[in-house]
């Protein structure tokens, strides 16, 4: 009798078999889900005339019933015979291996079981030779974006991507970059395998070893080898594949059995008791990208770890150990070779949205991530203000190794820092935002700040505010290495301003005096700081020279007018440098100052105790002076003309505006304080962007990069690849129009002088009231500045319009205070969802207009007032206009009028983009200003806005009564929404 048992998916198998279970003299025994199949199982599975122990049992019918019950999707036995005879058979999970194919043919009455095919979730698209997985079917515009991103990374070229809000830009950026990264890992892994196979020829005979070794994931072999390895046989194996060759393993991957698994060579009955347990691999570590030279110890045959049970032949265990070691080495090489993706957004709120998209991708969990932030956001230790001025000073003071006790343990005064390694890629979810990280830190009493920095060194993708990538000082402190890595900057429409600000410095005479006081105290501790005297004395000498410089140039402001509470004197850069030379703080002295400053800053970071009383403010001041002068003197004054120095005396007037609700606002008493400061303003963003060119590629993405030519000239960088697809929102779901006249028929223009006139303010009130009457839920209204917003609120309060507005909607104003901003937004979101709805007044270029999410009912209408040109009275704007006029022809910069237009419309387009956030969203955009009737004032609008606007220009009356009025659109959409509901 030849009987074969097929084990099920359970971890145990009943060794003692009831004789009643045998179906025929030549049959296959199949266990049920309950480890053993009793008579009742057969009876239930078959017709009523099938009785257990019945002498005349219908074996064929009983067998068919059992097979049908266990394998409902099986094919017939003839198909199985054909598969066997043709050698086209597949591995069947958990089936026991017969010793000969003849046994299979004899047992071919058993139908081939159904093997479900595991499908990859999402949608796969081959783009530029890279297989990209998207969680949903991509839009055409997403395909266009992903194609450009992959091309940019493969060819090491920079790329500009302009995609309207709501088109899935973030998801496309993530999936394309991560897909290329996965493809590159596989490519490098395959290269390594080829080299290994030449060194270890025996690996070629191990089917599946190549795929396992080439896989850069930190997964144990039992999870990567989908088929059994090192000894396990399939019932469909050919005879020659089951024979052990001269070195002790078959050509198929085989797996040692557990101790309780035995073959019975002396019997024709092969009994398999339990599901085979694959071998456990040793824990595989991670390769720090900061130490690419680390070479792992590779186990060789005969010297590897003891993998498998003692009965497994030694050569098999050695081969298994070798495969593991090679996979580990490959993993380390791949991690150290594949570029890291740095993904920057403007704020942590935007990063939170990006990580939500990352969580949706198939790459989440495969690509390790980290998120960088400042101590202000991620330090969870309570600040003791009686001892520390800020969290930076507190952190440096608390993380130094204790004086007492065993210093080898590295214990500090901060329990969170000591336990920072408790937060890592194994203990955190595969996708986490800053809030998740901080909450995990509180739960585990671990420092999120240092944990995130450490994880970033081993991460495949790092999320951070984009100023971390742009500003040299932050980039250095966060140990961010851009060379040969991938940089993606989302919401990059402000990249020019961010770069200019990053290279600009401002410090006051008060800052200089405070630093002098602190350093003099350090210098007084000569008995404990002999090694520190030299650089401290040098810094003191330099700072005192700066104090003299301020004192000697104060007279230059005597006859200057006061503009915006400031008195300003500017120099040409070469004349400014001459004043520095006259005070012994110029280029000749810079090298000595740089040496002392570097030593001081390094000591401040490494061992704060050696500099008692020195605060972070002094360190920041020294770094600022070092950076500013460094740019001035770099490359023999290459960037000298790109800076405008200014001495400014400021009379600050501080007012605190209400945060949650205008009626709850309070005005603080004006405080006058004279402040003397130096501003070294950078006019050329290319000064900073130059440092980003070491990256493999830089991708700048936003909904509003138009006109792109401005970025080429301002950043002095080639962007060979660019794309600007259309919007995915159906045209009938978005209404765009302009309002060019008052209710009394007067033309309505909203220039800076116009918005201060009572008649214009009243006309604006009429328009806002109309929008609130016809629009459900949320309304956003953007104004050019806080000054204009204050003026409107004051006028409307006096005329009673504010109360009338409050009857229609819950009214909110954007907070100047960052701390109160989230409270304002939470209240607005809550009330926007009500039947009454809410209206939020915000400013262009403010926190609300830059990348915040207002989907569905949160913004059914967006109203813009005027065109937000930069303030030409602002000193920095004025200097920039002069700079552009000087270099328009030489460097291809935009002339002042065009530059002002670009800045205005980027801010306007950003605000308009808050209206629609996804394909199923809907809303209206009302542009209030008569100038939009002229084509020259619409050509810089985003393409989708310009196309929808067309000639849809309205008077106040037509805004209500015309067929294409705002009111008719709102009524149509409300009816459509109610029908869907």
DOVO-28150 format. One record per residue (C-alpha): x, y, z; residue in three letters. Coordinates in steps of 0.5 Angstrom, whole numbers, plus 500, padded with zeros to 3 digits. Each point is the difference from the previous one (the first is absolute). Example, Ala and Ser with C-alpha at 12.3 -4.5 7.8 and 13.67 -1.06 7.14 Angstrom:
# residues 2
525491516ala/502507498ser/
This chain:
# residues 981
500500500unk/503507498unk/496505504unk/502508500unk/498505505unk/499507499unk/501505506unk/495506501unk/502507502unk/500498507unk/506500504unk/499493503unk/498494497unk/497494503unk/505494499unk/495494502unk/496499494unk/493497501unk/499494495unk/494502498unk/503506496unk/503496495unk/496501494unk/503494495unk/507496500unk/503505495unk/497507502unk/503506503unk/498502508unk/498508501unk/499503506unk/494504502unk/500507503unk/500496507unk/506497499unk/496493499unk/495498496unk/494496504unk/495496497unk/495505500unk/504505496unk/500495494unk/492499501unk/499507500unk/504501494unk/497495496unk/493497499unk/496496505unk/502493498unk/507501502unk/501497506unk/506499504unk/503493501unk/494498495unk/503494496unk/498503493unk/502507500unk/500504494unk/507502500unk/500504494unk/494504502unk/503501507unk/507502498unk/497505495unk/496503505unk/506501505unk/504503494unk/494505498unk/499502508unk/508501501unk/501503493unk/494503497unk/503503494unk/504494498unk/501498493unk/498493498unk/505494500unk/502500493unk/503507500unk/504498506unk/503494496unk/501504494unk/504505505unk/504494503unk/502497493unk/502507497unk/504502506unk/496506501unk/498499507unk/500505506unk/502500507unk/494498504unk/500504507unk/501495506unk/499493496unk/505495502unk/505498494unk/500493497unk/506497498unk/499498493unk/496504495unk/497493498unk/496500507unk/497507498unk/498497493unk/497494505unk/497505504unk/497505494unk/493499502unk/501505505unk/498507497unk/505505500unk/499505505unk/498507499unk/506505502unk/497507501unk/505505497unk/502506504unk/498506497unk/504507501unk/495505503unk/500506496unk/501502492unk/507498497unk/502504494unk/507500496unk/502507500unk/507501497unk/502493501unk/498500507unk/494496503unk/496505504unk/495498505unk/494505502unk/495499505unk/495502495unk/499501492unk/504506499unk/498506496unk/503502493unk/504506504unk/503495505unk/502496495unk/504506497unk/503502506unk/502493502unk/503500493unk/504506501unk/502498507unk/503493498unk/504503494unk/503506505unk/502495505unk/503495494unk/504505496unk/502505506unk/496506498unk/496505503unk/493500499unk/494505501unk/493498501unk/494504500unk/494497502unk/493503502unk/498498507unk/495494501unk/504496494unk/503495505unk/507504499unk/503497507unk/498493498unk/503500493unk/507503503unk/500495506unk/498494495unk/505501495unk/506502504unk/499494504unk/499495494unk/506502497unk/504499507unk/497493500unk/502499493unk/507503502unk/501495506unk/498494496unk/505502494unk/506501505unk/497493504unk/501496493unk/507503499unk/502498507unk/497493498unk/504499494unk/506501503unk/498496506unk/499494495unk/507500497unk/503500507unk/495494502unk/498496494unk/496495505unk/495506501unk/498499492unk/497493502unk/495503505unk/494503497unk/497506503unk/507502504unk/501505495unk/494504501unk/501499507unk/507503501unk/498506495unk/494502504unk/502506504unk/495499506unk/501498507unk/496494499unk/502493503unk/501494495unk/494496502unk/496506497unk/503502494unk/501493497unk/493498498unk/501493498unk/503496506unk/508499499unk/505495502unk/497494501unk/492501499unk/498496494unk/494501496unk/495495497unk/501503493unk/508500500unk/503496495unk/504494502unk/507503499unk/498506504unk/499496506unk/506497500unk/506503504unk/506502496unk/507499502unk/500506504unk/494498504unk/494504497unk/495500494unk/500505495unk/493502503unk/500504506unk/499495506unk/499501507unk/502496506unk/494497504unk/499501507unk/502495505unk/494496500unk/499499493unk/503494497unk/500496494unk/499492500unk/504497495unk/498493502unk/493501499unk/496502494unk/496504504unk/502507501unk/498504506unk/501507501unk/497502507unk/500508500unk/501506496unk/507501499unk/503506504unk/505504496unk/507502503unk/500506504unk/506505497unk/504504505unk/498507501unk/503504494unk/502507502unk/500507496unk/506503497unk/501507502unk/500505493unk/504504504unk/506495500unk/500497493unk/506497501unk/498495506unk/501492497unk/496495503unk/503493502unk/498495495unk/499493503unk/504495495unk/497493499unk/502496507unk/501506504unk/493503500unk/495500505unk/496494502unk/494500495unk/495495501unk/499494504unk/506495502unk/498495496unk/501504493unk/506499497unk/506505502unk/501502492unk/493502500unk/500504506unk/506503497unk/497502494unk/494503503unk/505504504unk/503502494unk/494502497unk/498504506unk/507504500unk/500502493unk/493502501unk/502505506unk/506502496unk/496502494unk/495503504unk/505505503unk/503501493unk/494502498unk/498504505unk/506504500unk/500501492unk/493502499unk/498507500unk/496503506unk/494504498unk/499506504unk/493503500unk/499507502unk/494504501unk/498507503unk/497498507unk/500494504unk/492500499unk/502499492unk/504495502unk/495496504unk/496500494unk/506497496unk/501495505unk/492498499unk/501499493unk/507496501unk/496495504unk/495499495unk/506497495unk/502493499unk/507503502unk/498501507unk/504495505unk/505498494unk/503507500unk/502502507unk/498508502unk/502505505unk/498507501unk/504506502unk/498506505unk/502505505unk/501499507unk/494505501unk/496495496unk/502493503unk/504501507unk/495497505unk/503502506unk/497506504unk/504506499unk/502503507unk/500508498unk/504501507unk/506497497unk/500500493unk/498505495unk/497495494unk/500493499unk/507500496unk/504502506unk/496495504unk/501495496unk/508501499unk/500501508unk/497493501unk/503495495unk/507501503unk/502494503unk/500500508unk/506502504unk/499494505unk/499493499unk/502496494unk/501504494unk/501494496unk/492499500unk/499507497unk/495502505unk/498507500unk/495504504unk/494499494unk/497494501unk/497501493unk/506501497unk/503493503unk/494496498unk/500503493unk/502494496unk/493497503unk/497504494unk/502496493unk/498497494unk/498494503unk/496503506unk/497506496unk/494498494unk/503500493unk/497507499unk/500506506unk/499507500unk/503505505unk/494499505unk/500492500unk/508501501unk/499505506unk/494495503unk/505494499unk/505504504unk/496502506unk/497492500unk/507497500unk/504506504unk/504501494unk/503506496unk/496501493unk/505505498unk/507496500unk/496494499unk/498503493unk/507502498unk/502493502unk/495497495unk/501505495unk/507498499unk/497493498unk/494502497unk/498499492unk/496507500unk/500505505unk/495506501unk/502507503unk/498507499unk/503502494unk/504505503unk/504495503unk/503498493unk/501507498unk/503503506unk/507498501unk/500501508unk/494496501unk/503495494unk/506499504unk/497499507unk/495495497unk/506496497unk/496500493unk/505498495unk/497502493unk/506498495unk/497495495unk/493499504unk/493502497unk/497507503unk/493501499unk/497507502unk/493500500unk/496507500unk/506503497unk/497506497unk/504504506unk/506497499unk/503507497unk/498503507unk/503494504unk/506500497unk/501508501unk/498500507unk/505494501unk/506504498unk/498506503unk/502502507unk/497505506unk/503501506unk/500506505unk/505504504unk/496497507unk/502493497unk/507502500unk/500503507unk/496494503unk/505495497unk/506504502unk/498500507unk/499492500unk/507499497unk/503505505unk/497495505unk/503494497unk/507503499unk/500502508unk/500492501unk/507500498unk/502494505unk/495495497unk/500503493unk/508501498unk/499496493unk/494505499unk/503507501unk/503500493unk/494500496unk/495503505unk/505506500unk/500501492unk/492500500unk/500505506unk/505504496unk/496499493unk/493502504unk/503506503unk/502503493unk/493498498unk/497505506unk/505505498unk/497499493unk/493502502unk/502505504unk/504504495unk/495499494unk/494502505unk/501507497unk/498498493unk/493500502unk/499507503unk/497503494unk/496494497unk/492500500unk/496495504unk/497495495unk/495495503unk/503501507unk/507499497unk/506505498unk/505496495unk/507502497unk/502495495unk/507499497unk/503497493unk/503493502unk/507502499unk/499507504unk/498496506unk/505495500unk/505506500unk/497502507unk/501493502unk/507501498unk/501506504unk/497497506unk/505494500unk/494495498unk/501500493unk/503494495unk/507500503unk/497498507unk/495496497unk/504493500unk/502501507unk/493502502unk/498494497unk/505495503unk/498503507unk/492500498unk/500492498unk/504498506unk/495504505unk/494497496unk/503493500unk/501501508unk/493503501unk/497494497unk/505494502unk/501502508unk/495506502unk/503500507unk/507502498unk/496507498unk/496501506unk/495506499unk/500500493unk/493499496unk/498498494unk/499507498unk/508502500unk/501493496unk/495502495unk/503507499unk/507498499unk/497495495unk/496506496unk/506504500unk/504494497unk/495499495unk/499507498unk/507502499unk/502493497unk/495501494unk/503507499unk/507498500unk/499493497unk/504499493unk/504507501unk/493504500unk/496496495unk/494501503unk/501507503unk/496504495unk/494495502unk/499503507unk/497507502unk/503502507unk/495505504unk/501503507unk/493500503unk/497504506unk/493497502unk/495503504unk/495494501unk/493500501unk/497493503unk/493499499unk/497493502unk/494499496unk/494495502unk/501493498unk/494496500unk/494505499unk/501507498unk/495502506unk/505497505unk/506504497unk/504504505unk/505506498unk/506500504unk/502507502unk/506502495unk/507499503unk/505505497unk/507497500unk/506502496unk/504495496unk/506501496unk/502494496unk/504498493unk/496496495unk/504497495unk/495499494unk/501494495unk/497502493unk/503494496unk/496493502unk/506497496unk/505501506unk/496495504unk/497496494unk/508498498unk/500496506unk/495495498unk/503499493unk/504494503unk/493496501unk/499495494unk/494504498unk/495505503unk/493500499unk/496506501unk/493499500unk/494505502unk/493502497unk/503507498unk/506500497unk/498504494unk/504504497unk/505494500unk/505505497unk/501504506unk/503494504unk/505499494unk/503506501unk/499501508unk/503494501unk/506500495unk/498492499unk/498496494unk/493496500unk/500496494unk/494497502unk/493503501unk/493499500unk/494503501unk/493496499unk/493502501unk/495500506unk/496493501unk/494504502unk/494499496unk/499507497unk/492500502unk/503499508unk/504507500unk/497507499unk/505505499unk/498508499unk/502507501unk/497506503unk/501507497unk/495504503unk/497502506unk/492499502unk/499508498unk/504499493unk/506503502unk/507496497unk/503496506unk/507500500unk/504498506unk/507503500unk/504501506unk/497507500unk/493498498unk/499495506unk/501506505unk/494504497unk/493499504unk/496499494unk/504495497unk/500496507unk/492501500unk/500497493unk/505494502unk/495499506unk/494499495unk/504495496unk/502496506unk/493500503unk/497498493unk/505494500unk/498498507unk/493500498unk/500495494unk/506496502unk/499494505unk/505498505unk/507503500unk/503506497unk/507503499unk/501507499unk/507502499unk/503508500unk/506503499unk/503501507unk/498500507unk/500507500unk/494500494unk/497495505unk/500504506unk/498506496unk/494496497unk/498497507unk/500507503unk/495503495unk/496494499unk/499500508unk/498508500unk/495499494unk/497494503unk/502495494unk/504496505unk/494498504unk/496499494unk/505495497unk/500497507unk/493498499unk/502497493unk/506496502unk/505499506unk/505505499unk/508498501unk/506504499unk/507497498unk/504501507unk/507503499unk/502496506unk/503493498unk/498497507unk/492502499unk/500498492unk/498493502unk/494502504unk/498505495unk/500494495unk/497495504unk/494505502unk/499502493unk/500492497unk/495499505unk/495505499unk/501500492unk/497493501unk/493503503unk/494502496unk/502507502unk/507499497unk/506505501unk/504505497unk/508501501unk/503507498unk/508498499unk/506504496unk/503498494unk/507497502unk/498498507unk/499493503unk/493499497unk/502501493unk/506496500unk/498493499unk/495499505unk/494495498unk/493502500unk/496495496unk/493499499unk/496504505unk/506503503unk/500505494unk/494500495unk/502507498unk/507504500unk/500508499unk/506504498unk/500507501unk/505504496unk/507497497unk/505499506unk/506504497unk/506500505unk/501507504unk/505504496unk/501504506unk/503494503unk/508501501unk/501493497unk/495500494unk/503507498unk/507497500unk/498494496unk/497505495unk/506504499unk/504494500unk/496497494unk/500506496unk/508500501unk/500493497unk/494499496unk/504499493unk/507497503unk/497495504unk/493499497unk/496502506unk/493503499unk/499507500unk/497503506unk/493501498unk/500492497unk/503498507unk/494504504unk/495496496unk/503493501unk/500501507unk/493503500unk/497495496unk/504494504unk/497502506unk/493501497unk/500493496unk/502497507unk/494503503unk/495498495unk/503493500unk/496499507unk/494499496unk/500493497unk/504495503unk/498493497unk/496498493unk/494499504unk/500507503unk/496506498unk/501508501unk/500507498unk/505505499unk/498507500unk/506505498unk/498507503unk/503506495unk/499503494unk/507499497unk/498493499unk/496502494unk/507502496unk/504494497unk/506502503unk/498499507unk/497493499unk/506497496unk/504498506unk/494497503unk/501492501unk/498497493unk/494496503unk/497507503unk/502504494unk/496495496unk/494500504unk/500507501unk/499502493unk/495506499unk/497498506unk/500507503unk/494503504unk/497506502unk/497500507unk/493499497unk/502494495unk/504497506unk/493498502unk/495500494unk/504498494unk/500493498unk/507499502unk/499503506unk/504498507unk/493499503unk/497495494unk/507496501unk/499499507unk/492498499unk/502495495unk/506497504unk/495500506unk/495496496unk/505495497unk/503499507unk/493498503unk/498496495unk/506496501unk/498499507unk/
